[in-house]
Amino acid sequence: MATLGRVRQCYSKFNFRVKIQGLNVAEFSQCSGIKATIDVMEYREGGALAAYKEAGLISYENLTLERGMSDDEDFIDWVRLTIDMQAANGYGAGALSPDYKKDGAIQQLDRDKSIAMTFPFYDAFPAEWSGGDYDANSSEWNIESLVLAYRWADRRGIPG
């Protein structure tokens, strides 16, 4: 007797939202870098013909967010805070502000705009910011990008 499978829901890649703790930045045209890599450690024991393999260190790719340039200053304010913590908080040269790392989440939306799944990321901070490229011969939107380094991420389905 054949076993019936369940229908798998696939989601559109354009239907997402980004939330970052304390920032009003939700609309992005692109988001990439949700990726974990687990190093493989190999070792041999005497007499073994094949190496043993074990899981090693885990690393996460940086998260890249892109959006059209606007007068919203949330991105650049966070970059400024990270670059010049002494001026922003008065903690002294080299001291880290408690506000420079933030948690966030990428939310995959369903067709009705409800949250289908969430990719939370933790301890993120700006690693790179770009104010876009200028070209007098172009009619394209200017794109601002922010690259975030984060400590770790997860994938969580929404029960239902």
CYANA upper distance limits for C-alpha pairs under 8 A (distance plus 0.5 A):
 11 TYR  CA     15 ASN  CA      8.17
 11 TYR  CA    108 GLN  CA      8.05
 11 TYR  CA    109 LEU  CA      8.08
 11 TYR  CA    110 ASP  CA      7.14
 12 SER  CA    110 ASP  CA      8.46
 14 PHE  CA     29 SER  CA      8.36
 15 ASN  CA    108 GLN  CA      6.87
 15 ASN  CA    109 LEU  CA      5.88
 15 ASN  CA    110 ASP  CA      7.71
 15 ASN  CA    111 ARG  CA      8.38
 15 ASN  CA    113 LYS  CA      8.29
 16 PHE  CA    106 ILE  CA      7.42
 16 PHE  CA    107 GLN  CA      6.00
 16 PHE  CA    108 GLN  CA      5.17
 16 PHE  CA    109 LEU  CA      5.83
 17 ARG  CA     26 ALA  CA      6.16
 17 ARG  CA     27 GLU  CA      6.91
 17 ARG  CA     28 PHE  CA      7.85
 17 ARG  CA    106 ILE  CA      6.36
 17 ARG  CA    107 GLN  CA      5.63
 17 ARG  CA    108 GLN  CA      7.28
 17 ARG  CA    109 LEU  CA      7.89
 18 VAL  CA     25 VAL  CA      7.52
 18 VAL  CA     26 ALA  CA      5.33
 18 VAL  CA     27 GLU  CA      7.43
 18 VAL  CA     28 PHE  CA      7.90
 18 VAL  CA    104 GLY  CA      7.89
 18 VAL  CA    105 ALA  CA      6.33
 18 VAL  CA    106 ILE  CA      5.04
 18 VAL  CA    107 GLN  CA      6.63
 19 LYS  CA     23 LEU  CA      8.16
 19 LYS  CA     24 ASN  CA      8.32
 19 LYS  CA     25 VAL  CA      7.08
 19 LYS  CA     26 ALA  CA      6.19
 19 LYS  CA    104 GLY  CA      5.81
 19 LYS  CA    105 ALA  CA      5.76
 19 LYS  CA    106 ILE  CA      6.95
 19 LYS  CA    107 GLN  CA      8.33
 20 ILE  CA     24 ASN  CA      7.99
 20 ILE  CA     25 VAL  CA      7.36
 20 ILE  CA     26 ALA  CA      8.44
 20 ILE  CA    102 LYS  CA      7.29
 20 ILE  CA    103 ASP  CA      6.58
 20 ILE  CA    104 GLY  CA      4.62
 20 ILE  CA    105 ALA  CA      7.08
 21 GLN  CA    102 LYS  CA      6.19
 21 GLN  CA    103 ASP  CA      6.06
 21 GLN  CA    104 GLY  CA      6.20
 22 GLY  CA    102 LYS  CA      8.44
 23 LEU  CA     74 ASP  CA      6.63
 24 ASN  CA     74 ASP  CA      7.24
 25 VAL  CA     74 ASP  CA      7.58
 25 VAL  CA     75 PHE  CA      8.46
 27 GLU  CA     67 ARG  CA      7.47
 28 PHE  CA     65 LEU  CA      7.12
 28 PHE  CA     66 GLU  CA      6.09
 28 PHE  CA     67 ARG  CA      5.03
 28 PHE  CA     68 GLY  CA      8.11
 29 SER  CA     65 LEU  CA      8.38
 29 SER  CA     66 GLU  CA      6.25
 29 SER  CA     67 ARG  CA      5.58
 29 SER  CA     68 GLY  CA      7.93
 30 GLN  CA     64 THR  CA      8.34
 30 GLN  CA     65 LEU  CA      6.36
 30 GLN  CA     66 GLU  CA      5.60
 30 GLN  CA     67 ARG  CA      7.40
 31 CYS  CA     63 LEU  CA      7.67
 31 CYS  CA     64 THR  CA      6.12
 31 CYS  CA     65 LEU  CA      5.16
 31 CYS  CA     66 GLU  CA      6.98
 32 SER  CA     63 LEU  CA      6.23
 32 SER  CA     64 THR  CA      5.74
 32 SER  CA     65 LEU  CA      7.30
 33 GLY  CA     61 GLU  CA      5.98
 33 GLY  CA     62 ASN  CA      6.02
 33 GLY  CA     63 LEU  CA      4.81
 33 GLY  CA     64 THR  CA      6.59
 34 ILE  CA     60 TYR  CA      8.12
 34 ILE  CA     61 GLU  CA      7.21
 34 ILE  CA     62 ASN  CA      8.19
 34 ILE  CA     63 LEU  CA      6.88
 34 ILE  CA    119 PHE  CA      8.50
 34 ILE  CA    153 ALA  CA      8.11
 35 LYS  CA     60 TYR  CA      6.23
 35 LYS  CA     61 GLU  CA      5.99
 36 ALA  CA     58 ILE  CA      7.29
 36 ALA  CA     59 SER  CA      6.27
 36 ALA  CA     60 TYR  CA      5.06
 36 ALA  CA     61 GLU  CA      7.05
 36 ALA  CA    153 ALA  CA      8.41
 37 THR  CA     58 ILE  CA      6.13
 37 THR  CA     59 SER  CA      5.78
 37 THR  CA     60 TYR  CA      6.78
 38 ILE  CA     55 ALA  CA      6.95
 38 ILE  CA     56 GLY  CA      6.62
 38 ILE  CA     57 LEU  CA      6.36
 38 ILE  CA     58 ILE  CA      4.97
 38 ILE  CA     59 SER  CA      7.04
 39 ASP  CA     55 ALA  CA      6.67
 39 ASP  CA     56 GLY  CA      5.24
 39 ASP  CA     57 LEU  CA      5.87
 39 ASP  CA     58 ILE  CA      6.78
 40 VAL  CA     53 LYS  CA      6.93
 40 VAL  CA     54 GLU  CA      6.38
 40 VAL  CA     55 ALA  CA      5.62
 40 VAL  CA     56 GLY  CA      5.91
 41 MET  CA     53 LYS  CA      6.12
 41 MET  CA     54 GLU  CA      5.74
 41 MET  CA     55 ALA  CA      6.70
 41 MET  CA     56 GLY  CA      6.25
 42 GLU  CA     51 ALA  CA      6.39
 42 GLU  CA     52 TYR  CA      6.04
 42 GLU  CA     53 LYS  CA      5.15
 42 GLU  CA     54 GLU  CA      7.06
 43 TYR  CA     51 ALA  CA      5.89
 43 TYR  CA     52 TYR  CA      5.88
 43 TYR  CA     53 LYS  CA      7.22
 44 ARG  CA     48 ALA  CA      7.14
 44 ARG  CA     50 ALA  CA      7.66
 44 ARG  CA     51 ALA  CA      5.26
 44 ARG  CA     52 TYR  CA      6.59
 45 GLU  CA     51 ALA  CA      8.04
 59 SER  CA    152 TRP  CA      8.40
 60 TYR  CA    150 TYR  CA      7.78
 60 TYR  CA    151 ARG  CA      7.67
 60 TYR  CA    152 TRP  CA      6.90
 60 TYR  CA    153 ALA  CA      8.22
 61 GLU  CA    149 ALA  CA      8.10
 62 ASN  CA    147 VAL  CA      6.94
 62 ASN  CA    148 LEU  CA      6.08
 62 ASN  CA    149 ALA  CA      5.33
 62 ASN  CA    150 TYR  CA      7.20
 63 LEU  CA    147 VAL  CA      6.07
 63 LEU  CA    148 LEU  CA      5.51
 63 LEU  CA    149 ALA  CA      6.96
 63 LEU  CA    150 TYR  CA      8.10
 64 THR  CA    145 SER  CA      7.46
 64 THR  CA    146 LEU  CA      6.34
 64 THR  CA    147 VAL  CA      4.89
 64 THR  CA    148 LEU  CA      6.81
 65 LEU  CA    145 SER  CA      6.07
 65 LEU  CA    146 LEU  CA      5.79
 65 LEU  CA    147 VAL  CA      6.81
 66 GLU  CA    143 ILE  CA      6.99
 66 GLU  CA    144 GLU  CA      6.21
 66 GLU  CA    145 SER  CA      4.83
 66 GLU  CA    146 LEU  CA      7.04
 67 ARG  CA    143 ILE  CA      6.04
 67 ARG  CA    144 GLU  CA      5.98
 67 ARG  CA    145 SER  CA      6.98
 68 GLY  CA    141 TRP  CA      6.74
 68 GLY  CA    142 ASN  CA      6.27
 68 GLY  CA    143 ILE  CA      5.04
 68 GLY  CA    144 GLU  CA      6.37
 69 MET  CA    131 GLY  CA      8.03
 69 MET  CA    132 GLY  CA      8.22
 69 MET  CA    141 TRP  CA      8.03
 69 MET  CA    142 ASN  CA      6.06
 69 MET  CA    143 ILE  CA      5.93
 69 MET  CA    144 GLU  CA      5.76
 73 GLU  CA     77 ASP  CA      6.40
 74 ASP  CA     78 TRP  CA      6.75
 75 PHE  CA     79 VAL  CA      6.83
 75 PHE  CA    146 LEU  CA      7.80
 76 ILE  CA     80 ARG  CA      6.49
 76 ILE  CA    129 TRP  CA      8.35
 77 ASP  CA     81 LEU  CA      6.63
 78 TRP  CA     82 THR  CA      6.77
 78 TRP  CA    100 TYR  CA      7.59
 78 TRP  CA    126 PRO  CA      7.73
 79 VAL  CA     83 ILE  CA      6.61
 79 VAL  CA    126 PRO  CA      6.35
 79 VAL  CA    129 TRP  CA      7.88
 80 ARG  CA     84 ASP  CA      6.30
 80 ARG  CA     85 MET  CA      8.26
 80 ARG  CA     88 ALA  CA      8.40
 81 LEU  CA     85 MET  CA      5.83
 81 LEU  CA     88 ALA  CA      6.35
 81 LEU  CA     97 SER  CA      8.50
 81 LEU  CA    100 TYR  CA      6.96
 82 THR  CA     97 SER  CA      8.49
 82 THR  CA    100 TYR  CA      6.13
 82 THR  CA    125 PHE  CA      7.93
 82 THR  CA    126 PRO  CA      7.59
 84 ASP  CA     88 ALA  CA      6.84
 85 MET  CA     89 ASN  CA      6.29
 85 MET  CA     90 GLY  CA      7.71
 85 MET  CA     91 TYR  CA      7.77
 85 MET  CA     92 GLY  CA      8.28
 85 MET  CA     93 ALA  CA      7.95
 85 MET  CA     94 GLY  CA      7.93
 85 MET  CA     95 ALA  CA      7.60
 85 MET  CA     96 LEU  CA      6.97
 85 MET  CA     97 SER  CA      6.69
 86 GLN  CA     90 GLY  CA      5.23
 86 GLN  CA     91 TYR  CA      6.10
 86 GLN  CA     92 GLY  CA      5.53
 86 GLN  CA     93 ALA  CA      5.89
 86 GLN  CA     94 GLY  CA      7.77
 86 GLN  CA     95 ALA  CA      7.74
 89 ASN  CA     97 SER  CA      7.17
 91 TYR  CA     95 ALA  CA      6.23
 91 TYR  CA     96 LEU  CA      7.87
 91 TYR  CA     97 SER  CA      7.65
 96 LEU  CA    100 TYR  CA      7.85
100 TYR  CA    125 PHE  CA      6.75
101 LYS  CA    123 ASP  CA      5.41
101 LYS  CA    124 ALA  CA      5.63
101 LYS  CA    125 PHE  CA      5.50
102 LYS  CA    122 TYR  CA      7.18
102 LYS  CA    123 ASP  CA      5.67
102 LYS  CA    124 ALA  CA      5.62
102 LYS  CA    125 PHE  CA      7.03
103 ASP  CA    120 PRO  CA      8.03
103 ASP  CA    121 PHE  CA      6.36
103 ASP  CA    122 TYR  CA      4.92
103 ASP  CA    123 ASP  CA      5.95
103 ASP  CA    124 ALA  CA      6.53
104 GLY  CA    120 PRO  CA      6.26
104 GLY  CA    121 PHE  CA      5.87
104 GLY  CA    122 TYR  CA      6.96
104 GLY  CA    124 ALA  CA      8.20
105 ALA  CA    118 THR  CA      6.91
105 ALA  CA    119 PHE  CA      5.84
105 ALA  CA    120 PRO  CA      4.49
105 ALA  CA    121 PHE  CA      6.23
106 ILE  CA    118 THR  CA      6.28
106 ILE  CA    119 PHE  CA      5.54
106 ILE  CA    120 PRO  CA      6.82
107 GLN  CA    115 ILE  CA      6.72
107 GLN  CA    116 ALA  CA      7.93
107 GLN  CA    117 MET  CA      6.54
107 GLN  CA    118 THR  CA      5.04
107 GLN  CA    119 PHE  CA      6.85
108 GLN  CA    115 ILE  CA      6.45
108 GLN  CA    116 ALA  CA      6.07
108 GLN  CA    117 MET  CA      5.78
108 GLN  CA    118 THR  CA      6.58
109 LEU  CA    113 LYS  CA      5.61
109 LEU  CA    114 SER  CA      5.99
109 LEU  CA    115 ILE  CA      5.11
109 LEU  CA    116 ALA  CA      5.74
109 LEU  CA    117 MET  CA      7.72
110 ASP  CA    114 SER  CA      5.90
110 ASP  CA    115 ILE  CA      6.62
110 ASP  CA    116 ALA  CA      5.94
115 ILE  CA    158 ILE  CA      7.83
116 ALA  CA    157 GLY  CA      7.19
116 ALA  CA    158 ILE  CA      6.38
117 MET  CA    155 ARG  CA      7.81
117 MET  CA    156 ARG  CA      6.20
117 MET  CA    157 GLY  CA      4.93
117 MET  CA    158 ILE  CA      5.91
118 THR  CA    155 ARG  CA      6.42
118 THR  CA    156 ARG  CA      5.69
118 THR  CA    157 GLY  CA      6.92
118 THR  CA    158 ILE  CA      8.12
119 PHE  CA    153 ALA  CA      7.22
119 PHE  CA    154 ASP  CA      5.98
119 PHE  CA    155 ARG  CA      5.06
119 PHE  CA    156 ARG  CA      6.74
120 PRO  CA    153 ALA  CA      6.11
120 PRO  CA    154 ASP  CA      6.08
120 PRO  CA    155 ARG  CA      7.24
120 PRO  CA    156 ARG  CA      8.32
121 PHE  CA    150 TYR  CA      7.12
121 PHE  CA    151 ARG  CA      8.00
121 PHE  CA    152 TRP  CA      6.34
121 PHE  CA    153 ALA  CA      4.69
121 PHE  CA    154 ASP  CA      7.14
122 TYR  CA    150 TYR  CA      6.40
122 TYR  CA    151 ARG  CA      6.29
122 TYR  CA    152 TRP  CA      6.19
122 TYR  CA    153 ALA  CA      6.82
123 ASP  CA    150 TYR  CA      5.90
123 ASP  CA    151 ARG  CA      6.03
123 ASP  CA    152 TRP  CA      8.13
124 ALA  CA    148 LEU  CA      6.43
124 ALA  CA    149 ALA  CA      5.92
124 ALA  CA    150 TYR  CA      4.54
124 ALA  CA    151 ARG  CA      7.14
125 PHE  CA    148 LEU  CA      5.91
125 PHE  CA    149 ALA  CA      6.13
125 PHE  CA    150 TYR  CA      7.09
126 PRO  CA    146 LEU  CA      7.26
126 PRO  CA    147 VAL  CA      6.45
126 PRO  CA    148 LEU  CA      5.14
126 PRO  CA    149 ALA  CA      6.92
127 ALA  CA    146 LEU  CA      8.19
127 ALA  CA    147 VAL  CA      6.01
127 ALA  CA    148 LEU  CA      5.81
127 ALA  CA    149 ALA  CA      6.30
128 GLU  CA    146 LEU  CA      6.32
128 GLU  CA    147 VAL  CA      5.40
128 GLU  CA    148 LEU  CA      7.53
129 TRP  CA    144 GLU  CA      8.17
129 TRP  CA    145 SER  CA      6.26
129 TRP  CA    146 LEU  CA      5.04
129 TRP  CA    147 VAL  CA      6.76
130 SER  CA    144 GLU  CA      6.18
130 SER  CA    145 SER  CA      5.67
130 SER  CA    146 LEU  CA      7.02
131 GLY  CA    143 ILE  CA      7.62
131 GLY  CA    144 GLU  CA      5.37
131 GLY  CA    145 SER  CA      7.32
132 GLY  CA    142 ASN  CA      6.17
132 GLY  CA    143 ILE  CA      5.54
132 GLY  CA    144 GLU  CA      5.57
132 GLY  CA    145 SER  CA      7.76
133 ASP  CA    142 ASN  CA      7.07
133 ASP  CA    143 ILE  CA      7.94
134 TYR  CA    142 ASN  CA      7.70
